[in-house]
């Protein structure tokens, strides 16, 4: 089997197989404003909570108040008799549902909890739904939900991550990779190294705070047909998961989601979708369920806490002889752990290494993907340690990285499809003015502010998801309509896909449109893993090749295209033209003829076997200036430069916006974001925008973003994703800048003023 796969890989992936559009510049590569921008800023966009239906009822969930145990008694009498209440659903009367399909188990899974809601009396975390109230208005539903009386038999709960570190065990794998990789006797090598850094870094739980609250509306119709409107980032997976859970054929379920106000890995399948569907089934009415902000914190998961030991041993010239990255992450049930060890596996060469991660099982809200899961917090530890080692060696941090630049992937031994990390550092350092940095901590001051500069590497794997489809329709007037069941969470999916299709079909932008947001359209991969753009690009490219065949079959006998094969023609100027004689061609209008339109569907080819042959990642360099109040320890980020190596950039304007958003999110994780859990009851206490601090306008400086824009020869159109790479390395760059400003090394996020003051006192 492996031999056949390898042979197929070598046949289909020659080293110089480059998409001819990877260097096109007519439409692709232009800074086009988002096509959906006007509707978003004027209120014209329709989000899930805006959808209305005749006879609409409203639901409100009742959260548990204990972290572990059973429901001894639940009394819904007062709630059921409250004004406007239609029904109250508990585990006593809920429709039967199967367990949701976990995101990490199958290509169609979409859930981060493997527990079907309201199917038993067991409580698994504080905040889990134990009842649903359905009423004539949202106010009636919310009011009645507070009248449901629940008596629990609480059981001891595992809620303290740090208190359970000694019980950590290795998971079966880390997203398909071994839980631990090693080479040589790393501890012995470390003990003999001339220069050593050996420290522990910790990060707290982080929560999603998307502007749009999670919302679902469900409506059943005769024939067991179900229509679900949902704020999801995974139309096809949501459809599959709901159909599986409620026991109806997948073709009976339609999921619609035109606009998403932020997802970041969290807009997947949770209890509320299934309970909304159940409520619609029980009441026979369309039902809308919108989570309250506190419910988002307590009923949907975020980033898990981590404990990380990074040990580096180096020779006097900076050559890495030993690299240890031992880590532990919190986890619920058998959910996916934060892959914090991934950056250390691929960034730097070392003679010996041990890189791995363990898990601690907790009784808290299940953790979920969060922008650059694992890589973001894992890079904080690794990149902080690299900076610390550079200080011990008296070597510039960029020079230290350069001296440990690997020739092949450090742990897999595979060749890089592309790797321009040091070029990103070179260009970024020039834009930032890095050579003027004062290497002596605490030496630069501006009035009451201590000024420091820091840098760190950005990193994120290239991911292309298989199994997607796209349809291209050419209408009688020569317009193209591309359709796919994709999602746009604000990253500009519609815009870049119109640009790509226009470039590939030889049409101006105003003659191309992109239809998405409904599961009845050709199935597309989830908008996650920074993979949607590349995954759509390859399906649209395949559809374009199929379209050539369809149009050539329609070429009139007397035309210049008659009898030609797809390889003999190219799309250009609103039609098909001969390769051998560019002046000879036929317009789309003529080829479509008397019919209203012609269609062609393209599918994503085989599994992305290129991953077996090459190490495929995006890279970048972050540069940060911070100002720390010498008296109070208040920290401000005053300047930022990011230079990113993410393959071909389809739209530098929307891509730069993605990087800026990721940097802002990283600033939050570095300086203020901290999810706190009351270990006595397992309850998330930072469950509001007032308690869970995030960056506001005053916290964010101008963020200078540039791209190398060097195509990857092995990816569709040379592209990589840009949604997540921008957050990786941000927290480390800030921590390194704080050290440069103050001499205080903070290894526990967030970097709050008390840690700076205490660290200064300790010195």
C-alpha positions in Angstrom: 0.0 0.0 0.0 2.7 2.5 1.0 4.8 1.5 -2.1 1.8 2.1 -4.4 1.1 5.5 -2.7 4.7 6.5 -3.1 4.8 5.5 -6.7 1.7 7.5 -7.4 3.2 10.4 -5.5 6.3 10.4 -7.7 4.2 10.2 -10.9 1.9 13.0 -10.0 4.2 15.4 -8.2 7.2 16.1 -10.4 9.5 18.6 -8.6 8.8 21.3 -11.1 5.0 20.9 -11.4 4.0 24.6 -11.1 0.5 25.9 -11.6 0.9 28.3 -14.5 -1.2 30.9 -12.6 1.3 31.1 -9.7 2.9 34.0 -11.4 -0.1 35.6 -13.0 -0.6 39.3 -12.2 -3.7 40.5 -14.1 -6.2 40.2 -11.3 -4.5 37.9 -8.8 -2.0 39.8 -6.6 -4.0 43.0 -6.8 -5.2 44.8 -3.6 -9.0 44.5 -4.3 -11.3 45.7 -1.6 -13.7 43.1 -0.1 -16.7 42.6 -2.3 -18.9 42.1 0.8 -17.5 45.1 2.6 -20.3 47.5 1.8 -23.1 45.1 3.0 -21.2 44.4 6.2 -20.6 48.0 7.2 -24.1 49.2 6.2 -26.0 46.4 7.9 -27.1 44.7 4.7 -25.5 41.4 5.4 -27.7 38.7 6.8 -26.4 36.8 9.8 -28.0 33.7 11.3 -29.7 35.6 14.2 -31.3 37.9 11.6 -33.2 35.0 9.9 -37.0 35.0 10.6 -39.7 32.5 9.9 -43.5 32.6 10.4 -44.4 31.1 13.8 -40.8 31.4 15.1 -40.3 30.3 18.7 -37.3 31.1 20.9 -35.1 28.9 23.1 -32.9 29.4 26.1 -30.6 26.8 27.7 -30.2 26.1 31.4 -26.6 25.5 32.4 -25.4 23.1 35.0 -24.0 24.5 38.2 -21.6 21.6 39.1 -18.6 20.2 37.2 -19.2 16.5 37.7 -22.0 14.4 39.0 -25.6 13.5 38.3 -29.0 15.3 38.3 -30.9 13.9 41.3 -34.1 15.9 40.5 -35.2 18.5 38.0 -38.4 20.4 38.5 -39.7 22.3 35.5 -43.2 23.2 36.9 -42.6 26.9 37.5 -40.9 27.3 34.1 -43.6 25.4 32.2 -46.3 27.6 33.8 -44.5 30.9 33.1 -46.0 33.3 30.6 -45.3 32.5 27.0 -43.6 29.1 27.6 -44.3 26.5 24.9 -42.4 23.6 26.3 -39.4 22.7 28.6 -37.1 19.9 27.4 -34.9 17.9 29.8 -33.3 14.5 29.7 -36.7 13.0 30.6 -38.4 14.1 27.3 -35.7 15.0 24.9 -35.8 13.2 21.5 -33.2 10.4 21.2 -29.9 11.6 19.7 -26.7 9.8 18.8 -23.3 11.1 19.9 -21.8 13.8 17.7 -18.9 12.9 15.4 -15.7 14.3 16.8 -13.8 16.8 14.6 -10.6 14.8 14.8 -12.0 11.3 14.1 -13.3 11.5 10.6 -13.1 13.8 7.6 -16.7 14.8 8.3 -16.6 15.2 12.0 -17.5 18.6 13.4 -17.8 18.3 17.2 -15.5 18.9 20.1 -17.5 16.9 22.6 -18.6 13.3 22.1 -21.6 13.5 24.4 -25.1 13.8 23.0 -27.0 16.5 24.9 -29.9 15.7 27.3 -29.6 11.9 26.8 -28.9 11.1 30.5 -28.6 12.6 33.9 -24.8 12.9 33.9 -23.1 16.2 34.3 -19.7 16.5 32.7 -18.7 20.2 33.2 -20.0 23.3 34.8 -22.1 25.1 32.1 -23.3 22.0 30.3 -26.9 22.3 29.2 -29.3 20.4 31.5 -32.6 21.8 30.0 -34.0 24.0 27.2 -36.9 26.3 27.5 -38.9 27.2 24.4 -41.2 30.2 24.5 -43.0 32.8 22.3 -40.3 35.4 22.9 -36.6 35.5 23.8 -37.5 37.4 27.0 -40.0 34.8 28.1 -37.6 32.0 27.4 -34.7 33.6 29.3 -36.9 34.4 32.2 -38.4 30.9 32.4 -35.0 29.3 32.2 -34.2 30.8 35.5 -37.2 29.1 37.0 -36.0 25.5 36.3 -35.0 23.9 39.6 -32.2 21.3 39.6 -30.8 19.3 42.5 -27.4 17.7 41.8 -25.5 14.8 43.4 -22.1 16.4 42.8 -19.0 14.2 42.4 -15.3 15.1 42.8 -14.2 17.0 39.7 -10.9 17.3 38.0 -10.7 21.1 37.5 -7.2 22.2 38.5 -4.8 21.8 35.5 -1.6 22.6 37.5 -2.7 20.4 40.4 -3.0 17.4 38.1 0.3 17.8 36.1 1.8 14.8 37.8 -1.0 12.6 36.2 -0.2 13.6 32.7 0.0 10.9 30.1 0.9 10.7 26.4 -2.1 10.8 24.0 -2.2 8.2 21.2 -1.0 10.9 18.8 -0.9 14.6 18.1 -3.1 15.1 15.1 -1.6 12.1 13.4 2.0 12.7 14.5 3.7 10.7 17.3 3.2 12.1 20.7 7.0 12.3 21.2 9.9 12.3 18.7 13.5 12.1 19.8 17.1 11.7 18.6 20.2 10.9 20.6 20.7 11.3 24.4 19.4 14.8 24.7 19.7 15.1 28.5 23.3 14.0 28.5 24.2 16.4 25.7 22.3 19.2 27.5 24.4 18.6 30.7 27.6 19.0 28.7 26.7 22.0 26.6 28.6 25.2 27.1 25.5 27.4 27.2 22.1 26.2 28.5 18.6 27.6 28.9 16.3 25.3 30.8 13.0 26.9 31.8 9.3 26.3 32.2 6.7 28.4 30.4 2.9 28.4 31.1 -0.1 29.7 29.3 -3.7 30.0 30.6 -7.0 29.0 29.0 -8.0 31.4 26.2 -11.6 32.0 25.1 -13.1 32.9 21.7 -14.8 36.3 21.7 -16.2 36.5 18.2 -18.4 39.6 17.6 -21.3 37.4 16.4 -22.8 35.2 19.1 -23.4 31.5 18.2 -26.9 31.3 16.7 -29.0 28.5 15.2 -32.5 28.3 13.8 -34.1 25.0 12.9 -37.2 24.1 11.1 -38.7 20.6 10.3 -40.9 20.0 7.3 -42.9 17.0 6.1 -40.9 14.0 5.1 -38.4 14.3 7.9 -36.7 17.3 6.1 -34.7 19.6 8.2 -33.4 23.1 7.4 -30.8 24.6 9.8 -29.6 28.1 9.7 -26.4 28.2 11.7 -23.4 30.5 12.4 -21.0 27.8 11.3 -17.6 27.7 9.7 -18.2 24.1 8.4 -21.4 23.8 6.3 -20.8 20.2 5.1 -19.5 18.9 8.4 -22.3 20.5 10.3 -24.8 18.9 8.0 -23.2 15.5 8.4 -22.9 15.9 12.2 -26.5 17.0 12.7 -27.9 14.3 10.4 -25.9 11.6 12.2 -27.0 12.9 15.6 -30.7 13.1 14.9 -30.9 10.0 12.8 -32.0 11.3 9.4 -30.4 10.8 5.9 -27.8 13.5 5.2 -29.7 14.5 2.0 -32.7 15.4 4.2 -30.7 18.2 6.0 -29.9 21.6 4.6 -27.6 24.0 6.4 -27.4 27.6 5.4 -24.9 30.2 6.6 -24.3 33.3 4.4 -22.2 35.4 6.9 -20.2 34.6 10.0 -19.1 37.3 12.4 -15.9 35.5 13.5 -15.2 31.9 14.1 -11.5 31.2 14.9 -12.1 27.4 15.2 -15.1 27.7 17.6 -18.1 27.9 15.2 -18.5 24.2 14.9 -21.1 21.7 16.3 -21.9 22.1 20.0 -24.9 21.3 22.2 -26.9 24.3 21.2 -27.4 23.3 17.5 -28.6 19.8 18.4 -30.8 21.2 21.1 -32.3 23.7 18.8 -33.1 20.9 16.3 -34.6 18.9 19.1 -36.7 21.8 20.3 -38.0 22.3 16.8 -38.9 18.6 16.6 -40.7 18.7 20.0 -42.7 21.9 19.4 -43.4 21.5 15.7 -42.3 25.1 15.2 -39.2 26.8 13.8 -37.0 27.6 16.8 -34.1 30.1 17.2 -31.4 29.6 19.8 -28.8 32.3 20.3 -26.2 31.8 23.0 -25.7 34.6 25.5 -22.2 35.9 25.9 -21.7 34.0 29.2 -22.9 30.8 27.5 -20.2 31.1 24.8 -17.6 30.9 27.5 -19.2 28.1 29.5 -20.9 26.0 26.7 -18.3 26.2 23.9 -14.6 25.6 24.4 -11.4 27.6 23.8 -7.7 27.1 24.0 -6.5 24.7 26.7 -3.9 25.6 29.4 -0.3 24.5 28.8 2.8 23.7 30.8 6.0 23.7 28.7 9.6 22.9 29.6 12.0 24.1 26.9 15.7 23.3 27.3 18.4 24.4 24.8 22.0 23.5 24.9 24.4 25.3 22.5 28.1 25.5 21.6 29.9 28.8 22.0 29.2 29.6 18.3 25.4 29.2 18.9 25.2 25.8 17.2 22.2 23.9 18.9 23.4 20.6 20.4 20.3 19.8 22.4 16.6 20.8 22.2 14.0 19.6 24.7 10.4 20.6 24.4 8.3 18.7 27.0 4.7 19.9 27.3 1.4 19.2 28.9 -2.0 20.4 27.8 -5.4 20.2 29.3 -7.9 18.1 27.5 -11.5 16.9 27.9 -12.4 13.3 27.2 -10.4 12.1 24.1 -10.5 15.4 22.4 -7.6 16.7 20.4 -4.8 18.2 22.4 -3.2 21.6 21.6 -0.4 20.6 19.3 2.1 22.9 21.2 5.1 20.7 20.2 4.7 21.3 16.4 6.9 24.4 15.9 9.8 22.8 17.8 9.6 19.9 15.4 10.2 21.9 12.3 11.8 25.3 13.0 15.5 24.7 14.0 18.2 22.1 13.6 19.7 20.4 16.7 22.1 17.5 17.1 19.8 15.8 19.7 16.3 16.5 20.6 13.2 15.3 22.5 9.9 16.9 21.6 6.6 15.7 22.9 3.5 16.4 24.8 1.3 14.9 27.3 -2.3 15.5 28.3 -4.3 16.0 31.5 -7.9 15.1 31.4 -10.2 17.7 33.0 -13.9 18.1 33.9 -14.3 21.5 32.2 -15.9 22.8 29.0 -14.3 20.8 26.1 -11.4 22.6 24.5 -11.6 23.4 20.9 -9.5 24.7 18.0 -8.5 28.4 18.4 -6.6 30.4 15.9 -3.3 28.5 15.3 -4.2 25.8 17.9 -1.0 24.7 19.7 1.4 26.5 17.4 0.5 29.9 18.9 1.2 29.0 22.6 3.9 26.5 21.7 5.8 29.2 19.9 5.7 31.4 23.0 7.8 28.9 24.9 10.2 28.0 22.1 10.8 31.5 20.8 11.3 33.0 24.2 13.9 30.3 25.0 15.7 31.1 21.7 15.8 34.7 22.6 17.1 33.9 26.1 19.8 31.7 24.7 20.9 34.4 22.3 21.3 36.7 25.3 23.5 34.2 27.1 25.6 33.8 24.0 25.9 37.5 23.2 24.6 36.7 19.7 21.9 38.6 17.9 18.6 36.5 18.1 18.3 36.6 14.3 21.9 35.5 13.8 21.3 32.6 16.3 18.4 31.4 14.2 20.4 31.7 11.0 23.2 29.5 12.5 20.6 26.8 13.2 18.7 27.0 9.9 18.1 23.4 8.8 18.9 22.0 5.4 16.0 19.5 5.6 13.1 19.2 8.0 14.7 18.7 11.5 12.6 15.8 12.6 11.2 14.3 9.4 14.2 14.6 7.2 12.1 15.6 4.2 13.0 18.4 1.8 11.2 21.8 2.1 8.8 22.6 -0.7 9.8 26.2 0.1 11.5 27.9 3.1 12.4 31.6 3.2 12.4 32.2 6.9 15.8 34.1 6.9 14.7 36.2 4.0 11.6 37.2 6.0 13.9 38.1 8.9 16.2 40.1 6.6 13.4 42.2 5.0 11.5 42.6 8.3 14.6 43.7 10.1 15.2 46.3 7.5 11.7 47.7 7.7 11.8 47.7 11.5 15.2 49.2 11.9 16.4 46.2 13.9 20.2 47.0 13.6 19.6 50.0 15.8 18.3 47.9 18.6 20.2 48.3 21.9 21.1 44.8 23.1 21.5 45.8 26.7 18.2 45.3 28.6 16.8 48.4 30.2 19.2 50.7 28.4 16.7 52.6 26.2 14.3 55.1 27.8 11.9 57.7 26.7 10.7 59.7 29.7 8.9 57.4 32.1 8.8 54.6 29.4 11.4 51.9 29.1 11.6 51.0 25.4 12.4 47.5 24.2 12.6 45.6 20.9 11.9 41.9 20.4 11.5 39.4 17.5 10.2 35.9 17.0 9.4 33.4 14.2 6.0 32.9 12.7 5.2 29.4 11.6 2.2 27.4 10.4 1.8 24.2 8.4 0.4 24.3 4.9 -2.8 22.3 4.8 -4.9 21.4 1.8 -8.1 19.4 2.6 -9.3 16.8 0.1 -12.8 16.0 -1.0 -14.1 19.4 -2.0 -16.0 20.4 -5.2 -16.8 23.6 -7.0 -19.0 24.4 -10.0 -18.4 27.0 -12.7 -21.5 28.2 -14.6 -21.1 30.3 -17.8 -24.3 32.2 -18.6 -25.6 33.2 -22.0 -24.3 36.8 -21.5 -20.7 35.5 -20.8 -20.7 35.9 -17.0 -19.2 33.2 -14.7 -20.8 32.1 -11.5 -18.6 30.0 -9.2 -20.5 28.0 -6.5 -19.3 26.1 -3.5 -20.6 25.3 0.0 -17.9 27.5 1.5 -17.9 29.9 4.4 -16.7 33.5 4.8 -16.0 34.5 8.4 -14.7 37.9 7.4 -11.4 36.8 5.8 -12.4 37.8 2.3 -13.2 34.3 0.8 -15.7 35.7 -1.7 -13.2 38.4 -2.9 -10.2 36.1 -3.4 -12.2 33.4 -5.1 -13.7 35.9 -7.5 -10.1 37.1 -8.2 -8.9 33.6 -8.7 -11.7 32.6 -11.0 -11.4 35.8 -13.0 -7.7 35.2 -13.5 -8.2 31.6 -14.5 -11.2 32.3 -16.8 -9.8 35.4 -18.4 -12.7 37.6 -17.3 -12.8 41.0 -15.6 -13.9 41.0 -11.9 -17.3 42.5 -12.6 -18.2 39.5 -14.8 -17.5 36.9 -12.1 -19.5 36.1 -8.9 -19.1 33.6 -6.1 -22.1 31.9 -4.5 -21.5 30.2 -1.2 -23.1 29.6 2.2 -25.5 26.7 1.6 -25.0 23.0 1.9 -27.0 22.4 -1.3 -24.1 23.8 -3.2 -21.1 21.6 -4.1 -19.5 20.4 -0.9 -16.4 22.2 0.3 -13.9 21.7 3.1 -14.3 23.4 6.5 -13.0 27.0 6.8 -10.3 26.0 9.2 -6.6 25.3 9.4 -5.9 28.2 7.0 -6.8 25.7 4.3 -10.0 26.9 2.7 -8.4 29.2 0.1 -6.0 26.5 -1.2 -8.7 23.8 -1.1 -11.1 26.0 -3.1 -8.4 27.1 -5.6 -7.7 23.5 -6.6 -11.4 22.6 -7.1 -12.1 25.7 -9.1 -9.0 25.0 -11.2 -10.3 21.5 -11.8 -13.7 22.9 -12.7 -12.1 25.2 -15.2 -10.4 22.3 -16.9 -13.8 20.4 -17.1 -15.4 23.6 -18.4 -12.9 23.6 -21.3 -14.2 20.1 -22.3 -17.8 21.2 -22.1 -17.3 24.3 -24.1 -15.2 22.6 -26.8 -17.9 20.1 -27.3 -20.2 23.1 -28.1 -17.8 24.8 -30.5 -19.4 25.2 -33.9 -18.0 23.0 -36.7 -16.9 26.0 -38.7 -15.2 27.7 -35.7 -11.5 28.0 -34.9 -11.9 25.7 -31.9 -13.5 22.7 -33.7 -11.7 19.5 -33.0 -9.3 20.9 -30.5 -8.4 19.4 -27.1 -8.3 21.2 -23.7 -4.5 21.4 -23.9 -4.8 23.3 -27.2 -6.8 26.2 -25.7 -6.6 28.9 -23.0 -9.2 31.1 -21.3 -8.7 34.7 -22.3 -10.7 37.8 -23.0 -14.1 36.3 -22.2 -13.7 33.1 -24.3 -11.5 30.3 -25.4 -8.5 30.9 -27.7 -6.0 28.7 -29.5 -2.6 28.3 -27.9 -0.9 28.0 -31.3 -2.7 31.1 -32.7 -3.8 33.5 -30.0 -5.8 35.6 -32.4 -8.2 32.6 -33.1 -10.9 32.0 -30.5 -14.6 32.0 -29.7 -16.5 34.0 -27.0 -18.3 32.5 -24.1 -21.6 33.9 -25.5 -21.1 32.1 -28.8 -20.1 28.8 -27.1 -23.1 28.9 -24.7 -25.4 29.6 -27.6 -29.1 29.3 -27.2 -29.1 27.6 -23.8 -29.2 29.7 -20.6 -25.9 28.4 -19.2 -23.4 25.6 -19.2 -21.9 24.0 -16.1 -18.8 22.1 -15.1 -17.9 20.6 -11.8 -14.4 20.1 -10.5 -13.3 17.9 -7.6 -10.3 18.0 -5.4 -7.9 15.4 -6.6 -6.3 12.7 -4.5 -5.3 13.0 -0.9 -2.6 15.6 -0.5 0.2 13.1 -0.8 2.8 15.9 -1.3 3.0 16.0 2.5 4.6 12.6 2.4 7.4 13.8 0.2 8.0 17.4 1.4 8.0 19.5 4.5 5.4 22.2 3.7 5.0 25.2 6.0 4.6 28.9 6.1 7.1 31.1 7.9 7.6 34.7 8.9 9.3 37.1 11.2 7.6 39.4 13.8 9.3 42.6 15.1 7.9 44.4 18.1 8.6 47.6 20.1 7.1 47.9 23.6 7.0 50.7 26.1 6.9 49.7 29.8 6.2 52.3 32.5 9.2 52.2 34.8 7.0 52.8 37.9 3.8 50.9 37.3 4.9 48.1 34.9 2.1 49.1 32.4 3.1 47.7 29.0 2.1 49.1 25.6 2.9 47.8 22.2 4.0 50.8 20.2 5.3 49.5 16.9 4.9 46.3 14.9 6.4 44.9 11.7 5.5 41.4 10.3 7.1 39.9 7.2 5.4 36.7 6.1 6.4 33.9 3.8 3.0 32.4 2.9 3.4 31.5 -0.8 1.6 33.4 -3.5 -0.6 36.2 -2.1 -3.9 36.4 -4.1 -5.0 39.7 -2.5 -2.4 41.6 -0.4 -5.1 43.8 1.1 -7.3 41.1 2.6 -4.2 39.0 3.4 -2.6 41.9 5.3 -5.9 42.4 7.2 -5.8 38.7 8.2 -2.2 39.1 9.6 -3.2 42.3 11.4 -6.1 40.6 13.0 -4.0 37.7 14.1 -1.3 40.0 15.6 -4.0 41.8 17.5 -5.3 38.5 18.8 -1.7 37.6 19.8 -1.3 40.9 21.6 -4.4 40.0 23.7 -2.9 36.6 24.5 0.4 38.1 25.5 -0.8 41.0 27.7 -4.3 40.5 29.0 -6.3 37.3 28.0 -6.6 34.8 30.8 -9.5 32.4 31.4 -10.0 31.7 35.1 -11.7 28.7 36.4 -13.0 28.3 40.0 -11.3 25.0 40.8 -13.9 24.3 43.6 -16.8 24.2 41.2 -15.1 24.1 37.8 -17.0 27.2 36.8 -15.5 29.7 34.3 -15.6 33.0 36.2 -14.2 35.2 33.4 -17.4 34.9 31.3 -18.0 38.3 29.9 -16.3 41.1 28.0 -15.8 42.9 31.3 -14.0 40.1 33.0 -12.1 38.6 30.1 -9.9 41.4 28.9 -9.1 41.8 25.2 -7.3 44.5 23.2 -9.2 47.6 22.3 -8.2 50.3 19.8 -6.0 52.0 22.4 -4.0 48.8 22.9 -3.1 48.4 19.2 -0.4 50.3 17.2 0.0 50.6 13.5 0.9 47.1 12.2 3.2 47.0 9.2 2.6 43.9 7.2 4.6 42.7 4.1 4.8 39.5 2.2 7.6 37.8 0.4 5.0 36.6 -2.2 7.1 33.7 -3.4 4.9 30.9 -4.8 5.2 27.4 -3.4 5.8 25.2 -6.5 3.8 22.3 -5.1 0.6 24.1 -4.1 -2.4 25.2 -6.2 -1.4 28.6 -7.6 1.5 28.6 -5.2 -0.7 29.7 -2.2 -0.5 29.0 1.5 -3.0 30.0 4.1 -2.6 33.4 6.0 -5.4 33.2 8.6 -3.4 31.7 11.4 0.3 32.1 10.8 0.1 35.8 11.9 -0.6 34.9 15.6 2.3 32.4 15.9 5.3 34.1 17.5 3.4 37.2 18.6 3.4 36.5 22.3 7.1 35.6 22.3 8.0 38.7 20.4 6.3 40.8 23.0 7.9 38.9 25.9 11.3 39.3 24.3 10.7 43.0 23.9 9.6 43.3 27.5 12.9 41.7 28.5 14.8 44.0 26.3 13.0 47.0 27.9 13.2 45.9 31.5 15.6 43.0 32.0 12.6 41.0 33.4 11.9 37.6 31.7 8.2 36.7 32.0 7.5 33.1 31.2 3.9 32.9 32.3 1.2 34.5 30.2 -0.3 37.0 30.3 2.5 39.5 30.9 0.8 41.6 33.5 2.3 44.5 35.4 2.6 42.6 38.7 4.9 40.0 37.0 7.1 42.8 35.6 7.3 44.5 39.0 7.8 41.3 40.9 10.4 40.2 38.4 12.2 43.5 38.7 12.2 43.2 42.5 13.6 39.7 42.2 16.5 41.0 40.2 
